[in-house]
Amino acid sequence: MIEKTVFKNEKEIIMYVKKVYGLDICSVRKIDRGSANIYSLNDDKYILKEFQSKYSKVEIDKEIEVINHLRKFDIKVPEYVKTLNDRYDDVYKDKTIIIQYFIEGYTLNNNEGTYDQTIECADCYGKIVSALKSLPIELPDADLSSWYSQENFALSIKKHEDLLPMLDEKDETDQKIKKDVLDKIEMIKSIRSSTNFEEMGNLTVLNTHGDYNLLQFIYKDGKINSIIDFVSACKMPIVWELIRSYSLIDQDAKDGEFNLDTFVDYVKTFNKYVKLNKYDLKYMSHLYLIQILNSNFGYKQYIYNHENTELLKFGYLRTNICRYLFKNASIISKRLEEEFKK
């Protein structure tokens, strides 16, 4: 949910921007997109972004550092406007504010990417991860090993089981949710007793976007015009974002099943920039399966508020991905291993 803005009205925004940035603003328009309060200034010449209070200035400074570093590699990312104090951000009424130059374009919904757009996604991701190897600051370490600890599996089963008493036996949607939840519980139980988690410690860990997917792209003329939202940038197994980003862009994967030929091309495209090891190829599908199996996102939100139908659809999609990967993770691993021997 978007937090209430700290600005009382448009006049306050105009006065603030003049005082802090030295810019003369004649028009302000609210943009309903994302989880921040976002305003178009001067008919889309600038974008003002007011971050949620959950994001610290340290995190936002990190994002700015990452984006400015990527610009040196000609990667399409936002360009910030500096304050009069020669800074890229400012704190106003306890909220961090940034202003960027407007990026022309449009966004796509999940799984609306053509083959060419899907491969472009992998190409951009490879360039980003490669460029971030020389990032001069240390990014936080997102240790994903907790995802496949026995304790986490037990907690995941419980949080899924806790949803069941809240479902109406006479409601058709609730019964579909019930079936999905029960299926996920059985898959979790099977995965935790049949996977070699020790070998996952050999996955390639590098600096990465942290939330790389179709929703972070602004398109123009069918191609990526900018990649945004690096506030989650961290160090983690890169194959998680690789396979996750594929699953959410390819139009052939809209029902949760991969086009395996396209996915192989996707991984090969990324590998041109950052070389994957044998454990990356073997375990990327298993790692992604574990992560989405353990999450009840979408279902929980809908159960507490039936207006969250879009989140429920996302929950359905992720469960379909779980079913597909549960049956095919080993097949995917074998196919990747064979392709990379050629």
C-alpha positions as CSV (number, residue, x, y, z in Angstrom):
1,M,0.0,0.0,0.0
2,I,1.3,3.5,-0.9
3,E,2.0,5.7,2.1
4,K,0.4,9.1,2.4
5,T,2.6,11.8,0.8
6,V,4.4,14.3,2.9
7,F,3.4,17.1,0.5
8,K,0.2,19.0,1.3
9,N,-0.5,20.1,-2.2
10,E,1.1,20.9,-5.6
11,K,2.2,24.3,-4.4
12,E,4.3,22.8,-1.7
13,I,6.0,20.5,-4.2
14,I,6.8,23.5,-6.5
15,M,8.3,25.5,-3.6
16,Y,10.3,22.5,-2.4
17,V,11.8,21.7,-5.8
18,K,12.7,25.4,-6.3
19,K,14.4,25.6,-2.9
20,V,16.3,22.3,-3.0
21,Y,17.0,21.8,-6.7
22,G,16.7,25.3,-8.1
23,L,14.2,24.2,-10.8
24,D,11.2,26.3,-11.9
25,I,8.2,24.0,-11.9
26,C,5.0,25.1,-13.6
27,S,3.0,21.8,-13.5
28,V,2.7,18.8,-11.2
29,R,0.9,15.5,-12.0
30,K,0.6,12.5,-9.7
31,I,1.6,9.2,-11.3
32,D,0.0,6.0,-10.0
33,R,2.7,3.5,-10.4
34,G,4.8,1.4,-8.0
35,S,4.9,1.6,-4.2
36,A,6.3,5.2,-4.0
37,N,4.6,8.5,-4.4
38,I,5.7,9.6,-7.9
39,Y,5.0,13.0,-9.6
40,S,5.6,14.2,-13.1
41,L,7.0,17.7,-13.2
42,N,6.8,20.2,-16.1
43,D,4.8,17.9,-18.4
44,D,7.1,14.9,-18.0
45,K,10.4,16.7,-18.1
46,Y,11.3,15.4,-14.6
47,I,10.0,12.7,-12.2
48,L,10.0,13.3,-8.4
49,K,10.0,10.1,-6.3
50,E,9.1,10.1,-2.6
51,F,10.3,6.8,-1.2
52,Q,8.3,4.8,1.4
53,S,9.6,5.2,5.0
54,K,10.7,1.5,5.0
55,Y,13.6,2.5,2.7
56,S,16.4,4.1,4.6
57,K,18.6,6.8,3.1
58,V,21.5,4.3,3.2
59,E,19.5,2.0,0.9
60,I,18.6,4.8,-1.5
61,D,22.2,6.1,-1.6
62,K,23.2,2.6,-2.5
63,E,20.7,2.5,-5.4
64,I,22.1,5.9,-6.6
65,E,25.6,4.6,-6.5
66,V,24.7,1.4,-8.4
67,I,22.8,3.4,-11.1
68,N,25.5,6.0,-11.6
69,H,28.1,3.1,-11.9
70,L,26.0,1.4,-14.5
71,R,25.7,4.6,-16.6
72,K,29.5,4.4,-17.1
73,F,28.9,1.2,-19.0
74,D,26.2,2.7,-21.2
75,I,23.5,0.6,-19.6
76,K,20.1,2.2,-19.9
77,V,19.2,3.3,-16.4
78,P,17.7,6.6,-15.0
79,E,19.7,9.8,-14.8
80,Y,19.4,11.8,-11.5
81,V,19.1,15.6,-11.1
82,K,21.5,17.0,-8.5
83,T,20.4,19.2,-5.7
84,L,21.8,22.7,-5.2
85,N,24.1,21.1,-2.5
86,D,25.5,18.7,-5.2
87,R,23.7,15.7,-3.9
88,Y,21.5,13.1,-5.7
89,D,18.9,12.8,-3.0
90,D,17.4,14.8,-0.2
91,V,15.4,14.1,3.0
92,Y,12.2,16.1,3.5
93,K,9.9,15.5,6.4
94,D,11.7,12.2,7.1
95,K,11.2,10.9,3.6
96,T,13.9,10.5,1.0
97,I,13.3,12.4,-2.2
98,I,15.0,12.0,-5.6
99,I,14.4,13.7,-9.0
100,Q,15.2,12.0,-12.2
101,Y,14.9,13.1,-15.8
102,F,11.7,11.7,-17.4
103,I,12.1,8.4,-19.3
104,E,9.9,8.1,-22.3
105,G,8.1,4.8,-22.8
106,Y,5.7,2.3,-21.5
107,T,5.6,-0.8,-19.4
108,L,4.5,-4.4,-20.1
109,N,2.6,-6.8,-17.9
110,N,4.0,-10.1,-16.8
111,N,4.5,-12.6,-19.6
112,E,3.9,-10.2,-22.5
113,G,7.4,-10.4,-23.9
114,T,8.0,-11.7,-27.4
115,Y,11.0,-14.0,-28.1
116,D,13.2,-11.0,-29.0
117,Q,12.1,-9.1,-25.9
118,T,12.8,-12.2,-23.8
119,I,16.3,-12.5,-25.1
120,E,16.9,-8.8,-24.7
121,C,16.1,-9.2,-21.1
122,A,18.8,-11.8,-20.7
123,D,21.3,-9.7,-22.6
124,C,20.6,-6.6,-20.3
125,Y,20.9,-8.8,-17.2
126,G,24.3,-10.1,-18.3
127,K,25.6,-6.6,-18.9
128,I,24.3,-5.5,-15.5
129,V,25.9,-8.3,-13.6
130,S,29.2,-8.0,-15.5
131,A,29.3,-4.2,-14.9
132,L,28.5,-4.6,-11.2
133,K,31.7,-6.8,-10.7
134,S,33.6,-3.5,-10.5
135,L,31.1,-1.6,-8.3
136,P,33.2,0.4,-5.8
137,I,30.9,-0.1,-2.8
138,E,30.0,-3.3,-0.9
139,L,26.5,-4.5,-1.4
140,P,24.6,-6.4,1.3
141,D,24.8,-10.2,1.1
142,A,21.4,-11.9,0.5
143,D,22.1,-15.3,2.0
144,L,19.5,-17.6,0.3
145,S,20.6,-20.7,2.2
146,S,17.8,-20.0,4.7
147,W,15.3,-20.8,2.0
148,Y,16.2,-24.4,2.1
149,S,16.9,-24.9,5.8
150,Q,14.8,-27.6,7.6
151,E,13.5,-24.9,9.9
152,N,12.3,-22.8,7.0
153,F,10.6,-25.8,5.4
154,A,8.7,-26.4,8.6
155,L,7.7,-22.8,8.9
156,S,6.6,-22.8,5.3
157,I,4.4,-25.8,5.8
158,K,2.8,-24.2,8.8
159,K,2.1,-20.8,7.2
160,H,0.4,-22.6,4.3
161,E,-1.6,-24.8,6.7
162,D,-2.6,-21.7,8.7
163,L,-4.5,-20.5,5.6
164,L,-6.7,-23.5,5.3
165,P,-9.1,-22.8,8.2
166,M,-9.8,-19.3,6.7
167,L,-11.2,-20.8,3.5
168,D,-14.9,-21.1,2.8
169,E,-15.9,-24.7,1.9
170,K,-18.8,-23.3,-0.2
171,D,-16.7,-20.7,-2.1
172,E,-15.4,-21.9,-5.5
173,T,-12.3,-19.6,-5.4
174,D,-11.5,-20.6,-1.9
175,Q,-11.6,-24.2,-2.9
176,K,-9.2,-23.6,-5.8
177,I,-6.9,-21.9,-3.3
178,K,-7.2,-24.9,-0.9
179,K,-6.2,-27.3,-3.7
180,D,-3.2,-25.1,-4.5
181,V,-2.1,-24.8,-0.9
182,L,-2.4,-28.5,-0.3
183,D,-0.4,-29.3,-3.5
184,K,2.3,-26.9,-2.3
185,I,2.5,-28.5,1.1
186,E,3.1,-31.9,-0.5
187,M,5.7,-30.5,-2.9
188,I,7.6,-28.9,0.0
189,K,7.6,-32.2,2.0
190,S,9.0,-34.0,-1.1
191,I,11.6,-31.4,-1.9
192,R,13.0,-31.1,1.6
193,S,13.8,-34.8,1.6
194,S,15.1,-35.3,-1.9
195,T,17.4,-32.4,-2.8
196,N,21.1,-32.1,-2.2
197,F,21.3,-28.7,-0.6
198,E,25.0,-28.9,0.3
199,E,26.0,-28.6,-3.4
200,M,23.9,-25.4,-3.7
201,G,26.7,-23.7,-1.7
202,N,28.7,-23.7,-4.9
203,L,26.3,-21.4,-6.8
204,T,27.9,-18.3,-8.3
205,V,27.3,-15.3,-6.0
206,L,27.7,-11.8,-7.5
207,N,26.4,-8.3,-7.2
208,T,23.0,-8.1,-8.9
209,H,19.8,-6.0,-9.3
210,G,17.9,-7.8,-6.5
211,D,14.5,-7.6,-8.2
212,Y,15.2,-8.0,-11.9
213,N,12.1,-8.6,-13.9
214,L,9.8,-7.3,-16.6
215,L,8.1,-4.8,-14.3
216,Q,11.4,-2.9,-13.9
217,F,11.6,-2.2,-17.7
218,I,10.4,0.9,-19.5
219,Y,10.0,0.1,-23.2
220,K,10.1,2.4,-26.3
221,D,9.4,1.0,-29.8
222,G,9.4,-2.5,-28.4
223,K,12.9,-2.3,-26.9
224,I,14.1,-1.6,-23.3
225,N,14.6,2.1,-22.9
226,S,15.5,2.0,-19.2
227,I,15.9,-0.4,-16.3
228,I,14.7,1.0,-13.0
229,D,14.4,0.3,-9.2
230,F,17.8,-0.9,-8.0
231,V,17.0,-0.3,-4.4
232,S,17.1,-4.0,-3.7
233,A,20.6,-4.4,-5.2
234,C,22.6,-7.0,-3.3
235,K,25.0,-9.9,-3.6
236,M,23.2,-13.3,-4.2
237,P,23.2,-16.4,-6.4
238,I,22.7,-14.8,-9.8
239,V,20.8,-17.8,-11.3
240,W,17.8,-17.0,-9.0
241,E,17.2,-13.7,-10.9
242,L,18.1,-15.3,-14.2
243,I,15.4,-18.0,-14.1
244,R,12.9,-15.8,-12.2
245,S,13.2,-13.1,-14.8
246,Y,12.7,-15.6,-17.7
247,S,9.6,-17.0,-16.0
248,L,7.9,-13.6,-15.8
249,I,8.7,-12.2,-19.3
250,D,8.3,-14.9,-21.9
251,Q,4.7,-14.9,-23.3
252,D,5.1,-18.7,-23.8
253,A,5.4,-19.1,-20.0
254,K,2.2,-17.3,-19.2
255,D,0.7,-20.5,-17.7
256,G,3.7,-21.4,-15.7
257,E,5.3,-23.8,-18.2
258,F,8.7,-22.9,-19.8
259,N,9.5,-22.9,-23.5
260,L,12.6,-24.9,-22.9
261,D,14.2,-23.9,-26.2
262,T,13.8,-20.2,-25.5
263,F,15.0,-20.7,-21.9
264,V,18.2,-22.4,-23.1
265,D,18.8,-19.4,-25.4
266,Y,18.1,-17.1,-22.5
267,V,20.7,-18.7,-20.3
268,K,23.2,-18.9,-23.2
269,T,22.7,-15.1,-23.8
270,F,23.5,-14.3,-20.2
271,N,26.5,-16.6,-20.2
272,K,28.1,-14.5,-22.9
273,Y,28.8,-11.9,-20.2
274,V,29.0,-13.9,-17.0
275,K,30.1,-17.5,-17.1
276,L,28.0,-20.0,-15.1
277,N,29.4,-23.0,-13.4
278,K,28.1,-26.6,-13.4
279,Y,26.2,-26.0,-10.1
280,D,24.5,-23.0,-11.6
281,L,23.2,-25.1,-14.5
282,K,22.2,-28.0,-12.2
283,Y,20.5,-26.1,-9.4
284,M,18.9,-22.9,-10.8
285,S,15.5,-24.5,-11.4
286,H,15.6,-26.2,-7.9
287,L,16.5,-23.0,-6.2
288,Y,13.7,-21.1,-7.8
289,L,11.2,-23.9,-7.1
290,I,12.2,-23.8,-3.4
291,Q,11.7,-20.1,-3.2
292,I,8.2,-19.9,-4.7
293,L,7.1,-23.1,-2.9
294,N,7.9,-21.5,0.4
295,S,5.9,-18.3,-0.3
296,N,2.2,-18.0,0.2
297,F,2.2,-14.5,-1.5
298,G,-1.0,-13.8,-3.3
299,Y,-3.2,-16.2,-1.5
300,K,-2.7,-14.7,1.9
301,Q,-3.4,-11.2,0.6
302,Y,-6.5,-12.3,-1.2
303,I,-7.9,-14.2,1.9
304,Y,-7.5,-11.1,4.0
305,N,-8.9,-8.8,1.3
306,H,-10.9,-10.2,-1.6
307,E,-10.2,-7.1,-3.6
308,N,-6.7,-8.3,-4.2
309,T,-7.6,-10.3,-7.3
310,E,-4.5,-9.4,-9.2
311,L,-2.3,-10.7,-6.4
312,L,-4.4,-13.9,-6.4
313,K,-3.7,-14.3,-10.1
314,F,0.0,-13.9,-9.4
315,G,-0.3,-16.6,-6.7
316,Y,-2.0,-18.9,-9.2
317,L,0.8,-18.3,-11.7
318,R,3.5,-19.1,-9.1
319,T,1.8,-22.3,-8.1
320,N,1.6,-23.3,-11.8
321,I,5.4,-22.6,-12.0
322,C,5.9,-24.8,-8.9
323,R,4.0,-27.7,-10.5
324,Y,6.0,-27.4,-13.7
325,L,9.4,-27.1,-12.0
326,F,8.5,-29.9,-9.5
327,K,8.1,-32.3,-12.5
328,N,10.7,-30.8,-14.8
329,A,13.6,-29.3,-12.7
330,S,15.8,-32.3,-13.3
331,I,14.9,-32.3,-17.0
332,I,15.8,-28.6,-17.2
333,S,19.1,-29.2,-15.4
334,K,20.0,-32.1,-17.8
335,R,19.1,-30.0,-20.9
336,L,21.3,-27.1,-19.7
337,E,24.2,-29.3,-18.9
338,E,24.0,-31.0,-22.3
339,E,23.7,-27.7,-24.2
340,F,26.8,-26.2,-22.4
341,K,28.9,-29.2,-23.3
342,K,28.5,-28.3,-27.0
